[in-house]
Amino acid sequence: MKLVIRGGRIISPRDKIDYIGDILIEDGVFKRISQKPIELSDALEVGPGKGQTKSIKKADKVVFDATGLVVAPGFIDIHVHFREPGREDAETIETGMKAAAASGFTSVVTMPNTTPANDTEATTLFILQRATQIGLINVYPSGTITTGRSGKELAAIGEMAEAGIVAITDDGDGVMNGTIMRRALEYSSDFGIRVISHSEDKTLSAGGVMHEGFVSTKLGLPPIPPQAESVMIYRDISLSKLTDVPIHIAHVSTRESTELIRRAKREGIKVTAEAAPHHLTLTDEAVAEMDYDTSTKVNPPLRTQDDVDALIEGILDGTIDAIATDHAPHTTTDKEQDYVEAPFGIVGLESALPVCLDRLCGKAKVPLELLIEKFTLGPADAIGLKKGGMEKGAAADLTIIDPNKKVTIDASTFYSKGRNCPFNGWSLTGAPVCTVAFGQIKMIDGRII
């Protein structure tokens, strides 16, 4: 396919591009980006609301009308749970990939807390093969730090790295043994992969289900103190400094954590960090306001307004490198349990961009170009992916956004199997309208091609 994206505002922080122009894609790669019109004769004309989705598959020349839209490098989510193998009732690699493509994401990093955990070469290869068969977007698996995520001994990191993992993490559990975490950092540097820290001291968070504070006391729910996160972040930053190896901090949720990361960066320590849309927009008050709705139960928990403000400050000043959804689907049966018994997790992909465009760009005054950086350049560099830009000859991944589109989040229509979305019913402004991966249109107007 030859594809021209015509007349959109092209924003690429990596390439320092911000202008109205055209993009030519051919043979799956970027060929030309120009402020002058790029002509493509005898091409199928498509665009939002034009209803040409069935014809796209057969066309070898396509022009996408991006007038009034924003065209960015393909968005990257470096923290998703696709559940396969083992919990295909909650999500599969296919439904997860469809949810990502429908949401404007062209690349994802999958977490290894599957059943069994991804701690072997065989499981890594299975994930990659399934993703290749489906072929919608780029899928980059992570492997575990310890065998079975037990925290007791290092997993076969070298074998998994050779098979194709891009990172190691025991996400879902913090690595309590500091020596094992140190060894993980040292080994990861040998294989050129990142260590992702799930920063949680289980001795402090044990039995807790929500943020410790006034709301947890009022609701009578077991609390999780913010220090359960920050003390582990301090340890892991210290280990990064000791080993001189990069570390990435997952789902930062508190002011204290943000300040620790900011201080570490000023000292030149190789630390990067991500925050999730729900931690950037919701507080622990949502648990009460939504009457114990378990879609508000997430780990780390929703925090206070002061913590939300601190995270947004971190976005603005560069302390937070990336926005990542921590997409964590569960079955309706699992989530319909009592609040204490229900599993942690929010399904995050298909609400992420409207929530961020509306609440961060619209209300918190985060510049659009900075938000795009947090979904492209930031996550790519944090995990070491050769993505996030529009360099000539690079694989052509694009996310096209309509910043003025009115949408209402409807979890019942998600491609994901998950329905545990705390944003369900929200009316928002701004949404992805087209996803291009491997140089091909994969989604228009929320419909998978």
N, C-alpha and C positions, 0 to 999 in steps of 0.2 A: 504493500500500500504506500502511495504517496499521500501525505497529509499536510495540508496548510491550515494553520490556526491564524485567522485573519482578524486584525483590528482590535485586539484586546490590549489591556494594560499589562505589559510583561514585567513581572517583578521577580528578580533572582538575586538574593543577597550575596550568594557566593560569587556571581559574575558581575556584581555591582551594576545591574540593569534595572531601570525603572522608567519605561517609556511605552508609548502606544506603538505597536508594530505587528509584524507578521513572523511566523515561524514555519520553516519548511522541515518536514520529517520524511526521510526516505530510507527504506530497508531497515527500519527500526531504530535509526539513530538521528540525532540532530544534524541537519545539513547547513541551515542558514537561519540567522535571526536578523531581521532588518526593520528599520523604521520606514523603509520604502515598501510599497505593495509587492507581494510575491504572487505572480500569476500562475495558475494551474488550469489549463483548458480542459473542457469536457469532464469536469469533476462533479461529483454528487455534492450538492449544497446541503449542509446540516447545521443544526444549532438547537439551543433550548427551545422547546415548544414546537419544533418543526415536524415531529413525528416520522422521522426517516430511519428509525432504529433497525427495521428489518432489512433495509436496503444496504446498510453499511457493510454487512458481512460479505456481500457480493462485489462491492465497489473496489476498484484498484486506485482510484483517485478521489479524494474527499477534501472538501473545503469546509472548515468549521467556522461559522460566523461568531466571533467572540466580541462583537461590538458591545461596549458597556460592561464587559466582564473583566475579571482579573485572571491572568494566566501565570501560574507559578510552577517551579519544579515539582515533581511528584512528591506528595506529602509522605512522610515516614513516621510510622508509629513503632517505637522501639520497645513496647511493653504490651503484648497481647497474650491471651490464653485461648488456644484453640482446642484444648481438651483431648484431642486425638493423638495417640492411641489411649483407649481405656474408658473415656467418658463421652462417647459419641452421642449419648442421649442429651448432653448439655451443649455440645458444639462439635463440629467436625472441621477438618482442614478446609473442606469445600465451602461449608456455610460461613466459616470465618473469613475466607478469602472473598466471598461474595459480599459479606458485610463491609469488609475493608474497601473493596472497589466501589461499592455503592456510596461510601462515605468520603471518597476522594483520596484514599490512601493507595499508593502504588507500591509501597514496601512496608513489611512488618517484621519485627523480631519476636519470635514465639518463645514463651517461657517453658521451662522443662518439667514443670510439676504436672506431668501427665501420669497415666497409670498403665504400665510402670513409668517411672520417671525417666527422662531422657538422659541416661548416664552411660550409654554405649554407642559405639559406632553404628550398630544395626538400627537402633531407633532413630538416630540422626539421618541415616540414609533413607529410612522409610518416610520420614517427614519430607525430605527434599524430593523424593520420587513422587509422592502424592501431589506436592505442590507443582511440580513440573507437568504432571499429567493434566492437572486442572488448568494451569497456564494463565490465570487471570492477572496476578500481580507477583512481585518478588517476595519470597518468604525466606527469611534467614533464621534458622533455629539457634537457640542457645542450649547449652548442656548444663548439667548440674556441677556444682563444686564438689559435693561429696556423694558417695555411692548411695543411691536411694534417697538422697536428701536427708540422710540420717545424721549428718554432722560429725560422723565418727572417723571417716577416712576419705582421702581424695579419690574422686572418680577417675576414670580413664581419660584424662583431659587431652593427652596427645592423640589418642585414637579418634576422639570426637572432633578435634581440631582438623585432623587430616580428612575426616569425612565431610566437614563443612560448617561446623558451628562458628559463630562470630563472637560468642561471649559465654561466660560461665556464671551461674547464679543458683542459689538454693531458694529462689523466690518463693514466697509463702512461708518461709522460715528463715530466721537469721542464723548465720554460722556463729554459734556461741563460743567455740574454741578459737582463741586468738592465734594460736600457732598454726592451725589448719588454714585460717584466712591468710596468714602471712605466706604460707607455702603456696596457696592458690595464686596469690599475686605474683610470686616468683616464677611459678611454672607458666602462668599466662603470658608473661613477657617473652618466654622462649618460643611461643607459638603465634604471637601477634594477635591475640584475642583480648577482649576486655573482661574485667571482673565487675559484675553488677551486684551491689550490696542491697539486700533486703535488710534494712537497719531496724532490728527489733530485738530487744532484750526480753526473752521469754519469761525470765524470772520476774520482770516488772509488769509484763502485759498478761500474764497467765490468768485465764478465766474472764478477762475483760471483753466487753463487746462494743463500747463506745468511749469517746473522749471523757477523761476525768474532769469534772467541773460541776457547775451549778445545775446544768441540764441532766447529767447522769444522776445526781443526787435527787433531783425532783422526780425523775422517772423511776428511780429505784433500780437502775441497771448497773451491772458490774463495770467498773471503769478501767480505762487504759491511760496511764499518765503520759504526758508528752515526752518525759525523760526516757521512756522505753525506746523511743526512736533516737533521741539526741545523743544518749550515751554511746550507742553503737556507731553512730556517725562519727563521733569524736574518735573512737577506737580505730575505725577503718581509715579515716583521714590520717591518723598517726601511723598506721601500717603502710599506707601509700607513701608517706614521707620517708619512712624507714627503708623501704625497698626501692624507692624512686620509680614506682610502677603506677600507671594511671588506675583510678578507680571511679566507677560511676555509681552514684547514689540514686536508687529508685524511689519513686513516689514520696518525695519530700512533702511534709504536711505541717510543720510547725515553724514559728518565728525563730526559736532557738536553733533549730537545725539549719535554717537559712543563714543565720548569722555565722554559724560554725563554718559553713561552706564558703561564705563570702570571705571570712578571715583566712581560710586555707588558700583560696585563690590569690589573695593579696601576698601571701608568703611564697607563692610559686609552686605550691603542691599541685600535683596532677589530678585534680578532682573535677568531675562534671556531675550534673544533677538534672533530674526531671521532676516535673509536677504534673498532676492529673487535672483534667477539667473539673472534676467534682471537688477537688480540694481548692481549686481556684475560684469556685463560685458558690459552694454550699457550706453551711456551718452545722454544728451539732444541734442547733435549734430545729433543723429539718426532721430529726427523729421524733420530736414532739409534735411539730406542725403536721407531719404526715402520719400521725397516730401509730407509731411503732412499725411503719412500713419497712419491711426487711430489705427493700431496695436501697435504703440508706445505710445498711450495715456493710462496712468496707474496712479493710485493714491496709494501711493505718486508718483510723477512724476520722470522720469529719470533725474538724476542730472548731476554733472560735473565729469570730470576725477579725480579731487581731492577727490571727495566724493567716487568714485569707489575705489580709492587707499586706502582710510580710511577704507572702509568696508572689503577689503581684509586683511588689517592689523588687523582688528578686528577678522577675521577668524583665522589668524595665532596666535594671542596672547590669544584667548579664550574669548574675549569680546562678540563676536557673537557665540551663542551656537549652532544654527541650521541654515540649509538652507531649506527654505520652498518656494514652487512655487507661492503661491497666484494665483493658477489656476482659471481664471475668464473668462469662455467662454461667448460669446455673439453671437446672430444671425448675419448673413452677412448683413441683412437689417439694423439692428441697427448700426453696425460698418461702414456701407457705407455712413453714414451721414457726414455733414460738421464736421471738427475737433472739433470745439467748442461744437457742439450739440451731437456728438457721446459719448456713455458711456465709462467710464474708464474700463480698464481691458485687461489683456494679458492671452491667453491660454498657460499654462505653463508645464503641466505634461510631455508630450511626447517629449519635447525638453530638459528637465532639465538635465538629466544625460550626454548626449553627450556634451551639452554646458559647463557644469561644468568640465567634464573630460578633454575636449580640452582646454578651456580657463583658468581654474583655475589650474588644475594639469599640463597641457601642457605648458601654456604660463606664468602664474603667479607663477609657482613653488610651489603651495600648495601641500604638500605631500599627496599621495593617501590615506594613513591610516588616515590622519586628515580629508580629505574630507569624508571618510566613517563615521568617528565619527560624522560629522555634519549632516549626514543623518540617524544616528542610535541612538547611546547613547545620543547625544545632544538633539534632539527633544523629545525622550522618557522621559528624566529627566525633561525637561522644562515643559512638560504638565503633568507629573506624571503617565506615562504609564508604565506598567510592560513589557516592550519590549526592543529591541535594543541589545540583546545578544544571546548566544547559550548555556545557562545553561541546563544541563541534566534534562530532564523531562519537560522543557518549550515547549510551542507551537512552532513548527518548521516553521519559516518564514525565507526565504533566498533570497538574490539578487545576481545573478551571472553576472559578468561584463567581457567583453572582452575589455581591455584597448587599444587594437591595431585595433579594427574594424573601418573601414571607413564607414561613413554614411553621407547622405544628408537629411536634414530636409525637409519633404514634408507634409505640413499641409493638403493637400487634401486627404491623406491616414490615418489621425488620427482616432482613435476610438472615441475620443471626438467629439461632434457636433461643437465645436468651431474651427474657422479657423484664428482667430485674433492673429497670431504668428509672432513677429518681427524677429524671427530666420529662417523663411521660406527660403529655398534655401541655407542655410549655409552648407558647407562641413566640417565635423568634424571628429575627431579621438576619439574613445571610446564610448561604448554603452552597455546597459544591454542586455543580451542574454537569460536569464532565470529568471523566478519569481516562487518561491515556497511559498505557503501560506497554513496554516493548514496541513503542511506535504505533500502537493500534488503539482505537477507541474501545474502551471496556465498559463505560457507563455514560449514559446521557439521561438527565432528568431523573436520576435515582433508579433507572432501569438498567440492569446488566445486559450487555450486548453478547 
